[in-house]
Structure formats: C-alpha cells, structure tokens
C-alpha cells in the first residue's frame, strides 16, 4: 500500500511529463532566495553512491559573469555548427540553445570525483559513480523547479575548461552542468527539439529489453 495519495502520485508523474528544457521563454523576474533554497534542497536530497554527496552548486546572478559565460557559449556554438554539413548547420543555427543572459539565475554544477565522503563505496567497480549521483541531483533540481513554476535550461555547449577558469574550479573537480533558472512566460507543450524537428521522441517499447540487451 503506497503512503502517497492518488493526487500526490499523479502530481509527481505530471511534473515529470511537463518538465521542459527552457531556452527562449525566460522572464527577468527575480527568484526569491526561499524558492531557490527549496529547489537546491531538493537537489541535495538526491541519491548518491556511498552517500558521498559529491555535488556543489555555484549560484551565478552577476550579469558580467553571465555575459562571460555567454561569450564562451558563442565560441563553442560556432565550433559545433562548423562540424555539421551545410544543410544540418543551417538547421542547427536556427535552434535556440541557451538562455544564459535572459535567466536571472545561472547554476554551475560540479562534482568531486574523489570525495572523502562515502569512503570510496561503489567507486572501485564504477569510478563514474560520483558523476551519476550528481546528475541525479540535477534531475531533482529540475523537477522541483518545475513545480515551483521555474524553468531550467541545461547548456551543454560550453568548454568545461573555460567554466573552470571563470569560476575557479579546481582541476580535481569535474564540471557537470551549466543551468539557467528563472520564471518563464510559458512551458512548451512539447520539447523544443521535438517541436523544431531536430529529433523525434522514441517510443517506450523501443527502449525496453527483457533478460538481455536487444531482447533476443
């Protein structure tokens, strides 16, 4: 018997279904510290292998700092576009892939890959475990933001070395994600890349196997 009511269970699944990667809909409205801390608290409650809690969240509000990150994005974006053939590059350049300047808050998420906490549990066989744990924290953050009416955009088109230099991140600490966070004018009905026909969503039955890979 679940301890959650039907309404609570449905709300969770609804938040998951309505989560979006936001790019163009950010509003300049400020986000209160109380809301931000609730969202970060949800992230901090994520599962982590060995209870290592290897994540760290750098909250970025300063416009000059965000502008420097946006400059880094523009450089990385130009390099990415140059890697496609002409037709695909044209499609790529038409995509809106960042809201760094528009979102009032940016968050750089890092991961200590050799944390003292957790005493190495799980890392002997799967050394990537701290990164996986940090990604779980990001998903928690994303869902908590959605129920708070906040949009999140994950900007992956950034050189981690540039972020490391901008934020003074030690070499032993991995840069996992750069997120844009803020209130939005609307949440899209479908994912932007689906709407823009960059890619189609895969059906659930196409990604489930039983007993072995490929299901054969």
Residue frames as a rotation matrix with the C-alpha (Angstrom) as fourth column:
UNK 1
0.583 0.813 0.000 0.00
0.813 -0.583 0.000 0.00
0.000 0.000 -1.000 0.00
UNK 2
-0.267 -0.698 0.665 1.52
0.656 -0.637 -0.405 3.32
0.706 0.328 0.628 -1.06
UNK 3
-0.266 0.116 -0.957 1.81
0.856 -0.428 -0.290 6.07
-0.443 -0.896 0.015 1.55
UNK 4
-0.931 -0.071 -0.359 1.09
-0.092 -0.904 0.419 8.59
-0.354 0.423 0.834 -1.22
UNK 5
0.028 1.000 0.002 -2.42
-0.020 0.002 -1.000 9.53
-0.999 0.028 0.020 -2.26
UNK 6
0.243 0.146 0.959 -3.60
0.905 0.322 -0.279 9.21
-0.350 0.935 -0.053 -5.85
UNK 7
0.982 0.164 0.099 -3.39
0.188 -0.924 -0.333 13.01
0.037 0.346 -0.938 -6.17
UNK 8
0.505 -0.860 -0.065 0.19
-0.513 -0.360 0.779 13.09
-0.694 -0.360 -0.623 -4.91
UNK 9
-0.119 -0.538 0.835 1.24
0.391 0.747 0.537 10.24
-0.913 0.390 0.121 -7.18
UNK 10
0.502 0.395 0.769 -0.43
0.856 -0.097 -0.508 11.85
-0.126 0.913 -0.387 -10.19
UNK 11
0.958 -0.174 -0.228 1.24
-0.165 -0.985 0.060 15.18
-0.235 -0.020 -0.972 -9.39
UNK 12
0.099 -0.980 0.173 4.66
-0.239 0.146 0.960 13.55
-0.966 -0.136 -0.220 -9.50
UNK 13
-0.189 -0.139 0.972 4.07
0.768 0.595 0.235 11.90
-0.611 0.791 -0.006 -12.85
UNK 14
0.789 0.524 0.320 2.59
0.611 -0.625 -0.485 15.13
-0.054 0.579 -0.814 -14.18
UNK 15
0.702 -0.605 -0.375 5.67
-0.380 -0.764 0.521 17.12
-0.602 -0.223 -0.767 -13.14
UNK 16
-0.248 -0.804 0.541 7.88
0.134 0.525 0.841 14.57
-0.959 0.281 -0.023 -14.90
UNK 17
0.060 0.355 0.933 5.78
0.941 0.293 -0.172 14.72
-0.334 0.888 -0.316 -18.07
UNK 18
0.881 0.404 0.248 5.67
0.463 -0.844 -0.269 18.53
0.100 0.352 -0.931 -18.10
UNK 19
0.323 -0.853 -0.410 9.36
0.237 -0.347 0.908 19.13
-0.916 -0.390 0.090 -17.38
UNK 20
0.916 -0.033 0.400 10.98
0.390 -0.168 -0.905 21.09
0.097 0.985 -0.141 -20.20
UNK 21
-0.181 -0.973 -0.145 14.45
0.901 -0.223 0.373 22.26
-0.395 -0.063 0.916 -21.19
UNK 22
0.756 0.610 -0.238 13.76
0.516 -0.778 -0.357 26.00
-0.404 0.147 -0.903 -21.38
UNK 23
-0.288 -0.868 0.404 15.65
0.950 -0.204 0.238 28.29
-0.124 0.452 0.883 -23.76
UNK 24
-0.709 -0.040 0.704 13.67
0.443 -0.802 0.401 31.27
0.548 0.596 0.587 -25.04
UNK 25
0.199 0.971 0.135 10.88
0.420 -0.209 0.883 31.79
0.885 -0.119 -0.449 -22.51
UNK 26
-0.304 -0.371 -0.877 12.78
0.947 -0.019 -0.320 33.19
0.103 -0.928 0.357 -19.51
UNK 27
0.697 0.509 0.505 11.47
0.370 -0.859 0.355 36.31
0.614 -0.061 -0.787 -17.78
UNK 28
-0.277 -0.870 0.407 13.69
0.027 -0.431 -0.902 38.81
0.960 -0.239 0.143 -15.90
UNK 29
0.634 0.615 0.469 11.55
-0.437 -0.215 0.873 38.45
0.638 -0.758 0.133 -12.75
UNK 30
-0.377 -0.825 0.421 13.69
-0.836 0.108 -0.538 37.81
0.398 -0.555 -0.730 -9.65
UNK 31
0.272 0.352 -0.895 13.62
0.102 0.915 0.391 34.42
0.957 -0.197 0.213 -7.96
UNK 32
0.633 0.049 0.773 13.37
-0.686 -0.427 0.589 34.62
0.359 -0.903 -0.237 -4.19
UNK 33
-0.463 -0.883 0.079 16.05
-0.793 0.373 -0.482 33.05
0.396 -0.286 -0.873 -2.03
UNK 34
-0.216 0.445 0.869 13.41
-0.702 0.548 -0.455 30.93
-0.679 -0.708 0.194 -0.30
UNK 35
0.835 0.537 -0.121 12.36
-0.443 0.527 -0.725 29.36
-0.326 0.659 0.678 -3.59
UNK 36
0.334 -0.802 -0.496 15.94
-0.695 0.146 -0.704 28.92
0.637 0.580 -0.508 -4.76
UNK 37
-0.561 -0.590 0.581 16.87
-0.827 0.372 -0.421 27.18
0.032 -0.716 -0.697 -1.50
UNK 38
0.274 0.713 0.646 13.88
-0.582 0.657 -0.479 24.83
-0.766 -0.245 0.595 -1.76
UNK 39
0.892 0.032 -0.451 14.98
-0.427 0.386 -0.817 23.83
0.148 0.922 0.358 -5.24
UNK 40
-0.047 -0.987 -0.154 18.60
-0.704 0.142 -0.696 23.36
0.709 0.076 -0.701 -4.15
UNK 41
-0.311 0.019 0.950 17.42
-0.855 0.431 -0.289 21.39
-0.415 -0.902 -0.118 -1.11
UNK 42
0.768 0.614 0.182 15.58
-0.436 0.709 -0.555 19.01
-0.470 0.347 0.812 -3.43
UNK 43
0.591 -0.637 -0.495 18.79
-0.469 0.228 -0.853 18.60
0.657 0.736 -0.164 -5.43
UNK 44
-0.345 -0.817 0.462 20.76
-0.841 0.051 -0.538 17.96
0.416 -0.574 -0.705 -2.25
UNK 45
0.050 0.455 0.889 18.38
-0.757 0.598 -0.263 15.14
-0.651 -0.660 0.374 -1.29
UNK 46
0.505 0.107 -0.856 19.27
-0.786 0.467 -0.405 13.13
0.357 0.877 0.320 -4.40
UNK 47
0.949 -0.234 0.211 20.61
0.123 0.891 0.436 9.60
-0.290 -0.388 0.875 -4.06
UNK 48
0.451 -0.859 -0.244 24.38
-0.834 -0.308 -0.457 9.32
0.318 0.410 -0.855 -4.12
UNK 49
0.592 -0.291 -0.751 26.57
0.139 0.955 -0.261 6.23
0.794 0.050 0.606 -4.19
UNK 50
-0.250 -0.714 -0.654 28.12
0.776 0.255 -0.576 5.72
0.579 -0.652 0.491 -0.76
UNK 51
0.737 0.565 -0.372 26.24
0.674 -0.657 0.338 8.81
-0.054 -0.500 -0.864 0.46
UNK 52
-0.258 -0.965 0.054 29.19
0.957 -0.248 0.151 10.72
-0.133 0.090 0.987 -0.97
UNK 53
0.712 0.624 -0.322 27.11
0.558 -0.781 -0.280 13.79
-0.426 0.020 -0.904 -1.96
UNK 54
-0.176 -0.969 0.172 29.83
0.866 -0.069 0.495 14.87
-0.468 0.236 0.852 -4.41
UNK 55
0.207 0.374 0.904 27.94
0.857 -0.515 0.017 17.82
0.472 0.771 -0.427 -5.89
UNK 56
-0.468 -0.208 -0.859 28.43
0.583 -0.803 -0.122 21.55
-0.664 -0.558 0.497 -5.46
UNK 57
0.342 0.701 0.626 26.19
0.937 -0.303 -0.173 24.32
0.068 0.646 -0.760 -6.82
UNK 58
-0.742 -0.571 -0.350 27.71
0.558 -0.816 0.148 27.66
-0.371 -0.085 0.925 -7.86
UNK 59
0.373 0.928 0.008 24.85
0.837 -0.333 -0.434 30.20
-0.400 0.169 -0.901 -8.00
UNK 60
-0.740 -0.653 0.162 25.55
0.636 -0.601 0.483 32.93
-0.218 0.461 0.860 -10.57
UNK 61
0.426 0.882 -0.202 23.49
0.763 -0.470 -0.444 36.13
-0.487 0.035 -0.873 -10.59
UNK 62
-0.040 -0.537 -0.842 26.13
0.007 -0.843 0.538 38.68
-0.999 0.016 0.037 -11.66
UNK 63
0.870 0.487 -0.074 25.42
-0.051 -0.061 -0.997 39.86
-0.490 0.871 -0.028 -15.21
UNK 64
0.345 -0.817 -0.462 29.08
-0.937 -0.328 -0.121 40.40
-0.052 0.475 -0.878 -16.11
UNK 65
-0.533 -0.520 0.668 29.85
-0.532 0.819 0.214 36.81
-0.658 -0.241 -0.713 -15.11
UNK 66
0.227 0.702 0.675 26.88
0.251 0.627 -0.737 35.52
-0.941 0.337 -0.034 -17.10
UNK 67
0.839 0.026 -0.543 27.99
-0.464 -0.487 -0.740 37.59
-0.284 0.873 -0.397 -20.08
UNK 68
-0.211 -0.973 -0.094 31.43
-0.948 0.180 0.263 35.95
-0.239 0.144 -0.960 -19.91
UNK 69
-0.448 0.134 0.884 29.76
-0.013 0.988 -0.156 32.53
-0.894 -0.081 -0.441 -19.89
UNK 70
0.657 0.751 0.067 27.58
0.102 0.000 -0.995 33.57
-0.747 0.660 -0.077 -22.82
UNK 71
0.417 -0.611 -0.673 30.69
-0.893 -0.415 -0.176 34.62
-0.172 0.674 -0.718 -24.76
UNK 72
-0.632 -0.645 0.429 32.11
-0.587 0.760 0.279 31.15
-0.507 -0.076 -0.859 -24.10
UNK 73
0.026 0.745 0.667 28.85
0.224 0.646 -0.730 29.64
-0.974 0.169 -0.150 -25.32
UNK 74
0.777 0.287 -0.561 29.01
-0.406 -0.452 -0.794 31.66
-0.481 0.845 -0.235 -28.55
UNK 75
-0.147 -0.909 -0.391 32.51
-0.979 0.079 0.186 30.37
-0.138 0.410 -0.902 -29.26
UNK 76
-0.721 -0.115 0.683 31.56
-0.205 0.977 -0.052 26.77
-0.662 -0.177 -0.728 -28.56
UNK 77
0.298 0.932 0.205 28.35
0.087 0.188 -0.978 27.10
-0.951 0.310 -0.025 -30.54
UNK 78
0.541 -0.178 -0.822 30.19
-0.795 -0.428 -0.431 28.37
-0.275 0.886 -0.373 -33.61
UNK 79
-0.589 -0.807 -0.035 32.60
-0.790 0.567 0.233 25.44
-0.168 0.165 -0.972 -33.43
UNK 80
-0.450 0.506 0.736 29.71
0.052 0.838 -0.544 23.00
-0.892 -0.207 -0.403 -33.07
UNK 81
0.610 0.725 -0.319 27.91
-0.237 -0.217 -0.947 24.44
-0.756 0.654 0.039 -36.10
UNK 82
0.149 -0.652 -0.743 31.09
-0.979 -0.201 -0.020 24.14
-0.136 0.731 -0.669 -38.17
UNK 83
-0.712 -0.475 0.518 31.11
-0.474 0.869 0.145 20.40
-0.518 -0.142 -0.843 -37.55
UNK 84
0.090 0.832 0.547 27.89
0.204 0.522 -0.828 19.78
-0.975 0.186 -0.123 -39.50
UNK 85
-0.570 -0.126 0.812 27.27
0.817 0.016 0.576 19.64
-0.086 0.992 0.093 -43.23
UNK 86
-0.970 0.066 0.235 25.77
-0.007 -0.969 0.247 22.81
0.244 0.238 0.940 -44.71
UNK 87
-0.191 0.982 -0.013 22.12
-0.095 -0.005 0.995 21.74
0.977 0.191 0.095 -44.52
UNK 88
0.311 0.281 -0.908 22.33
0.789 0.455 0.412 20.49
0.529 -0.845 -0.080 -40.95
UNK 89
-0.680 -0.623 -0.387 24.40
0.733 -0.594 -0.331 23.51
-0.024 -0.509 0.861 -39.90
UNK 90
-0.727 0.493 0.478 21.61
-0.183 -0.810 0.558 25.77
0.662 0.318 0.679 -41.14
UNK 91
0.339 0.860 -0.381 19.09
0.178 0.339 0.924 23.85
0.924 -0.381 -0.038 -39.01
UNK 92
0.003 -0.437 -0.900 21.46
0.963 0.244 -0.115 23.93
0.270 -0.866 0.421 -36.06
UNK 93
-0.897 -0.432 0.095 21.98
0.402 -0.886 -0.231 27.70
0.184 -0.169 0.968 -36.21
UNK 94
-0.349 0.852 0.390 18.21
-0.248 -0.485 0.838 28.21
0.904 0.196 0.381 -36.19
UNK 95
0.253 0.425 -0.869 17.90
0.667 0.574 0.475 26.45
0.701 -0.700 -0.138 -32.82
UNK 96
0.350 -0.135 0.927 17.75
-0.623 -0.772 0.123 28.46
0.699 -0.621 -0.354 -29.60
UNK 97
0.320 -0.342 -0.883 20.21
0.327 0.915 -0.235 26.64
0.889 -0.214 0.405 -27.35
UNK 98
-0.552 -0.524 -0.649 20.83
0.790 -0.078 -0.609 28.92
0.268 -0.848 0.457 -24.36
UNK 99
0.552 0.693 0.463 19.17
0.402 -0.708 0.581 31.45
0.730 -0.134 -0.670 -22.08
UNK 100
-0.145 -0.764 -0.629 22.26
0.940 0.093 -0.330 32.48
0.310 -0.639 0.704 -20.14
UNK 101
-0.941 -0.244 0.234 21.62
0.196 -0.958 -0.211 36.22
0.276 -0.152 0.949 -20.22
UNK 102
-0.286 0.926 0.245 17.84
-0.340 -0.337 0.878 36.04
0.896 0.167 0.411 -20.05
UNK 103
0.455 0.429 -0.780 17.54
0.508 0.594 0.624 33.80
0.731 -0.680 0.052 -16.99
UNK 104
0.665 -0.164 0.728 18.15
-0.501 -0.822 0.272 35.76
0.554 -0.546 -0.629 -13.75
UNK 105
0.395 -0.537 0.745 20.00
-0.700 0.349 0.623 32.84
-0.595 -0.768 -0.238 -12.14
UNK 106
0.398 -0.376 -0.837 22.60
-0.546 0.637 -0.545 30.50
0.738 0.674 0.048 -13.58
UNK 107
0.657 -0.207 0.725 23.93
-0.600 0.439 0.669 27.49
-0.456 -0.875 0.164 -11.68
UNK 108
0.060 -0.718 -0.693 27.20
-0.758 0.420 -0.500 25.74
0.650 0.555 -0.519 -12.43
UNK 109
0.854 0.305 0.421 27.04
-0.505 0.681 0.531 22.20
-0.125 -0.666 0.736 -11.06
UNK 110
-0.041 -0.950 -0.308 30.31
-0.848 0.197 -0.493 20.49
0.529 0.241 -0.814 -10.21
UNK 111
0.935 0.308 -0.174 31.31
-0.204 0.873 0.444 17.08
0.289 -0.379 0.879 -8.90
UNK 112
0.048 -0.898 0.437 34.17
-0.972 0.059 0.227 15.99
-0.229 -0.436 -0.870 -6.67
UNK 113
0.473 0.172 -0.864 35.18
-0.626 0.756 -0.192 12.77
0.620 0.631 0.466 -8.40
UNK 114
-0.243 -0.573 -0.783 37.27
0.330 0.710 -0.622 11.53
0.912 -0.409 0.016 -5.46
UNK 115
0.290 0.421 0.859 35.21
-0.562 -0.652 0.509 12.60
0.775 -0.631 0.048 -2.46
UNK 116
-0.830 -0.534 0.162 36.33
-0.409 0.385 -0.828 11.69
0.379 -0.753 -0.538 1.04
UNK 117
-0.224 0.840 0.495 32.69
-0.816 0.116 -0.566 11.23
-0.533 -0.531 0.659 1.95
UNK 118
0.710 0.585 -0.392 31.41
-0.703 0.623 -0.343 7.77
0.043 0.519 0.854 1.13
UNK 119
0.122 -0.780 0.613 34.85
-0.624 0.420 0.659 6.21
-0.772 -0.463 -0.436 1.72
UNK 120
-0.668 -0.539 -0.513 35.04
-0.706 0.241 0.666 5.01
-0.235 0.807 -0.542 -1.87
UNK 121
-0.360 0.579 0.731 31.99
0.078 0.800 -0.595 2.78
-0.930 -0.157 -0.333 -1.69
UNK 122
0.627 0.696 0.350 30.99
0.314 0.185 -0.931 1.76
-0.712 0.694 -0.103 -5.23
UNK 123
0.684 -0.379 -0.623 33.84
-0.657 -0.691 -0.301 3.59
-0.317 0.615 -0.722 -6.93
UNK 124
-0.275 -0.834 0.479 36.11
-0.442 0.552 0.707 0.55
-0.854 -0.017 -0.520 -7.06
UNK 125
-0.397 0.202 0.895 33.92
0.634 0.766 0.108 -1.06
-0.664 0.611 -0.432 -9.72
UNK 126
0.318 0.542 0.778 32.24
0.911 -0.401 -0.093 2.04
0.262 0.738 -0.622 -11.16
UNK 127
-0.528 -0.670 -0.521 34.51
0.801 -0.598 -0.042 5.09
-0.283 -0.440 0.852 -10.79
UNK 128
-0.755 0.299 0.583 31.96
0.196 -0.746 0.636 7.25
0.625 0.595 0.505 -12.65
UNK 129
-0.153 0.792 -0.592 29.51
0.927 0.322 0.191 6.88
0.342 -0.519 -0.783 -9.73
UNK 130
-0.446 0.013 -0.895 30.03
0.567 -0.770 -0.293 10.42
-0.693 -0.638 0.336 -8.36
UNK 131
-0.959 0.113 -0.259 29.10
-0.267 -0.658 0.704 11.90
-0.090 0.744 0.662 -11.75
UNK 132
-0.554 0.802 -0.223 25.99
0.359 0.471 0.806 9.73
0.751 0.366 -0.549 -11.94
UNK 133
-0.211 0.444 -0.871 25.00
0.968 -0.028 -0.249 10.84
-0.135 -0.896 -0.424 -8.45
UNK 134
-0.722 -0.132 -0.679 25.42
0.159 -0.987 0.023 14.48
-0.673 -0.092 0.734 -9.43
UNK 135
-0.890 0.447 -0.090 23.18
-0.181 -0.164 0.970 14.02
0.419 0.879 0.227 -12.46
UNK 136
-0.272 0.807 -0.524 20.52
0.834 0.470 0.291 12.59
0.481 -0.357 -0.801 -10.13
UNK 137
-0.370 0.074 -0.926 20.78
0.680 -0.657 -0.324 15.83
-0.633 -0.750 0.193 -8.11
UNK 138
-0.946 0.006 -0.323 20.27
-0.210 -0.770 0.603 17.85
-0.245 0.639 0.729 -11.30
UNK 139
-0.616 0.776 -0.138 17.12
0.269 0.371 0.889 15.87
0.740 0.510 -0.438 -12.14
UNK 140
-0.157 0.539 -0.827 15.78
0.986 0.044 -0.159 16.54
-0.049 -0.841 -0.539 -8.64
UNK 141
-0.653 -0.173 -0.737 16.51
0.250 -0.968 0.006 20.24
-0.714 -0.181 0.676 -9.10
UNK 142
-0.969 0.238 -0.070 14.77
-0.137 -0.280 0.950 20.25
0.207 0.930 0.304 -12.47
UNK 143
-0.348 0.889 -0.298 11.58
0.617 0.457 0.641 18.64
0.706 0.039 -0.707 -11.17
UNK 144
-0.163 0.246 -0.955 11.46
0.905 -0.348 -0.244 20.82
-0.392 -0.905 -0.167 -8.06
UNK 145
-0.866 -0.191 -0.462 11.90
0.018 -0.936 0.352 23.90
-0.500 0.297 0.814 -10.24
UNK 146
-0.806 0.588 0.065 9.01
0.140 0.084 0.987 22.79
0.575 0.804 -0.150 -12.45
UNK 147
-0.007 0.863 -0.505 6.56
0.898 0.228 0.377 22.53
0.440 -0.451 -0.776 -9.56
UNK 148
-0.209 -0.125 -0.970 7.75
0.670 -0.741 -0.049 25.95
-0.713 -0.660 0.239 -8.35
UNK 149
0.821 0.569 0.051 6.87
0.399 -0.508 -0.763 27.40
-0.408 0.647 -0.644 -11.76
UNK 150
0.291 -0.815 -0.501 10.52
-0.579 -0.566 0.586 27.85
-0.761 0.119 -0.637 -12.71
UNK 151
0.977 -0.054 -0.208 12.10
-0.156 0.489 -0.858 26.85
0.147 0.871 0.469 -15.99
UNK 152
0.311 -0.922 0.229 15.52
-0.207 0.170 0.964 25.21
-0.928 -0.347 -0.138 -16.27
UNK 153
0.929 -0.130 -0.345 17.76
-0.329 0.131 -0.935 25.10
0.167 0.983 0.079 -19.31
UNK 154
0.536 -0.784 0.313 20.83
0.249 0.501 0.829 22.84
-0.807 -0.366 0.464 -19.42
UNK 155
0.807 -0.347 -0.478 23.55
-0.590 -0.512 -0.624 24.47
-0.028 0.786 -0.618 -21.56
UNK 156
0.678 -0.551 0.486 25.92
0.308 0.814 0.492 21.71
-0.667 -0.184 0.722 -22.66
UNK 157
0.609 -0.459 0.647 27.57
0.680 -0.116 -0.724 23.73
0.408 0.881 0.242 -25.44
UNK 158
0.823 -0.432 0.369 30.34
-0.548 -0.775 0.314 25.10
0.150 -0.461 -0.875 -23.23
UNK 159
0.138 -0.866 -0.481 34.00
-0.024 0.483 -0.876 24.22
0.990 0.133 0.046 -22.87
UNK 160
0.813 0.201 -0.546 34.45
0.493 0.263 0.830 22.93
0.311 -0.944 0.114 -19.29
UNK 161
-0.171 -0.960 -0.222 37.95
0.977 -0.136 -0.161 24.43
0.125 -0.245 0.962 -19.24
UNK 162
-0.531 0.034 0.847 36.51
0.162 -0.977 0.141 27.90
0.832 0.212 0.513 -19.76
UNK 163
0.597 0.782 0.178 33.99
-0.113 -0.137 0.984 27.40
0.794 -0.608 0.006 -16.95
UNK 164
0.507 -0.499 -0.703 36.77
0.839 0.474 0.269 26.07
0.199 -0.725 0.659 -14.73
UNK 165
-0.574 -0.788 0.221 38.76
0.738 -0.616 -0.276 29.26
0.354 0.005 0.935 -15.29
UNK 166
-0.262 0.554 0.790 35.77
-0.069 -0.827 0.558 31.59
0.962 0.092 0.255 -14.85
UNK 167
0.670 0.692 0.267 34.68
-0.353 -0.019 0.935 30.08
0.653 -0.721 0.231 -11.54
UNK 168
-0.134 -0.831 0.540 37.99
-0.940 -0.065 -0.335 28.97
0.313 -0.552 -0.772 -10.05
UNK 169
0.849 0.502 0.165 37.06
-0.527 0.822 0.215 25.28
-0.028 -0.269 0.963 -10.11
UNK 170
0.012 -0.915 0.404 39.94
-0.717 0.274 0.641 23.00
-0.697 -0.298 -0.652 -9.06
UNK 171
-0.393 -0.279 -0.876 41.30
-0.881 0.387 0.272 20.52
0.263 0.879 -0.398 -11.57
UNK 172
-0.999 -0.040 -0.021 40.21
-0.031 0.945 -0.326 17.58
0.033 -0.325 -0.945 -9.43
UNK 173
-0.357 0.932 -0.064 36.58
0.064 -0.044 -0.997 18.74
-0.932 -0.360 -0.044 -9.60
UNK 174
-0.742 0.124 0.659 34.52
0.663 0.282 0.694 17.94
-0.100 0.951 -0.291 -12.71
UNK 175
-0.685 0.603 -0.409 32.20
-0.593 -0.788 -0.168 20.43
-0.424 0.127 0.897 -14.38
UNK 176
-0.701 0.475 0.533 28.95
0.471 0.868 -0.155 18.53
-0.536 0.142 -0.832 -14.91
UNK 177
0.018 0.817 0.577 26.33
0.987 -0.106 0.118 21.08
0.158 0.567 -0.808 -15.96
UNK 178
-0.974 -0.117 -0.196 25.60
0.147 -0.978 -0.149 24.73
-0.174 -0.174 0.969 -16.53
UNK 179
-0.291 0.956 0.045 21.95
0.956 0.290 0.038 25.52
0.023 0.054 -0.998 -15.82
UNK 180
-0.863 0.215 0.456 19.78
-0.135 -0.970 0.202 28.56
0.486 0.113 0.867 -16.48
UNK 181
-0.505 0.664 -0.551 16.96
0.859 0.445 -0.252 29.07
0.078 -0.601 -0.795 -13.95
UNK 182
-0.962 0.206 -0.176 14.07
-0.156 -0.952 -0.261 31.51
-0.222 -0.224 0.949 -13.81
UNK 183
-0.072 0.994 0.078 10.40
0.092 0.084 -0.992 32.19
-0.993 -0.064 -0.098 -14.24
UNK 184
-0.899 -0.231 0.372 9.08
0.343 0.157 0.926 31.75
-0.273 0.960 -0.062 -17.75
UNK 185
-0.624 0.697 -0.352 6.35
-0.765 -0.637 0.096 33.17
-0.158 0.329 0.931 -19.94
UNK 186
0.600 0.793 -0.108 5.16
-0.800 0.590 -0.108 29.65
-0.022 0.151 0.988 -20.71
UNK 187
-0.348 -0.612 0.710 6.18
-0.406 0.781 0.475 26.00
-0.845 -0.123 -0.520 -20.69
UNK 188
-0.502 0.102 -0.859 6.15
-0.859 0.056 0.509 24.49
0.100 0.993 0.059 -24.17
UNK 189
0.567 0.804 0.180 3.67
-0.803 0.588 -0.097 21.71
-0.184 -0.090 0.979 -24.92
UNK 190
0.931 -0.364 0.030 6.48
0.360 0.899 -0.249 19.58
0.064 0.243 0.968 -26.35
UNK 191
0.234 -0.934 -0.268 10.27
0.551 -0.100 0.829 19.66
-0.801 -0.342 0.491 -26.14
UNK 192
0.375 -0.123 -0.919 11.84
-0.498 -0.863 -0.088 22.42
-0.782 0.491 -0.385 -28.25
UNK 193
-0.646 -0.729 -0.225 13.95
-0.589 0.289 0.754 19.99
-0.485 0.620 -0.617 -30.29
UNK 194
-0.561 0.571 0.599 10.87
0.611 0.774 -0.164 17.91
-0.558 0.274 -0.783 -30.99
UNK 195
0.480 0.767 -0.426 8.89
0.321 -0.606 -0.728 20.98
-0.817 0.213 -0.536 -32.00
UNK 196
0.294 -0.470 -0.832 11.74
-0.725 -0.677 0.126 22.17
-0.622 0.567 -0.540 -34.25
UNK 197
0.971 0.226 -0.083 12.00
-0.229 0.760 -0.609 18.69
-0.074 0.610 0.789 -35.80
UNK 198
0.050 -0.998 -0.027 15.61
-0.983 -0.044 -0.177 18.23
0.175 0.036 -0.984 -34.79
UNK 199
-0.919 -0.287 -0.272 14.74
-0.235 0.950 -0.207 14.84
0.318 -0.126 -0.940 -33.34
UNK 200
0.111 0.988 -0.109 11.66
-0.543 0.152 0.826 12.74
0.832 -0.033 0.554 -32.54
UNK 201
-0.100 -0.073 0.992 10.85
-0.974 0.213 -0.082 11.14
-0.205 -0.974 -0.092 -29.21
UNK 202
-0.735 -0.242 -0.634 11.47
-0.398 0.910 0.113 7.41
0.550 0.335 -0.765 -29.04
UNK 203
0.385 0.920 -0.068 8.57
-0.555 0.290 0.780 5.15
0.737 -0.263 0.622 -28.03
UNK 204
0.214 -0.265 0.940 8.93
-0.950 0.166 0.263 3.48
-0.226 -0.950 -0.216 -24.62
UNK 205
0.841 0.182 0.510 8.63
-0.151 0.983 -0.102 -0.02
-0.520 0.009 0.854 -26.06
UNK 206
0.826 -0.562 -0.038 11.67
0.039 0.125 -0.991 0.65
0.562 0.818 0.126 -28.23
UNK 207
-0.041 -0.892 0.450 13.97
-0.629 -0.327 -0.706 1.13
0.777 -0.312 -0.547 -25.23
UNK 208
0.266 0.173 0.948 12.86
-0.897 0.405 0.178 -1.76
-0.353 -0.898 0.263 -23.00
UNK 209
-0.178 -0.349 -0.920 14.61
-0.567 0.800 -0.194 -5.14
0.804 0.487 -0.340 -23.18
UNK 210
0.702 0.401 0.589 13.96
-0.712 0.419 0.563 -8.21
-0.020 -0.815 0.580 -21.07
UNK 211
0.894 -0.329 0.303 16.65
0.152 0.860 0.486 -10.52
-0.421 -0.389 0.819 -19.73
UNK 212
-0.090 -0.972 0.219 19.37
0.765 0.074 0.640 -9.35
-0.638 0.225 0.736 -22.17
UNK 213
-0.341 -0.128 -0.931 20.37
-0.282 -0.931 0.231 -6.45
-0.897 0.341 0.282 -24.39
UNK 214
-0.803 0.094 -0.589 18.34
-0.592 -0.004 0.806 -6.45
0.074 0.996 0.059 -27.60
UNK 215
-0.049 0.881 0.470 15.76
-0.860 0.202 -0.468 -8.78
-0.507 -0.427 0.748 -26.09
UNK 216
0.251 0.145 -0.957 16.65
-0.795 0.594 -0.119 -11.63
0.552 0.791 0.264 -28.44
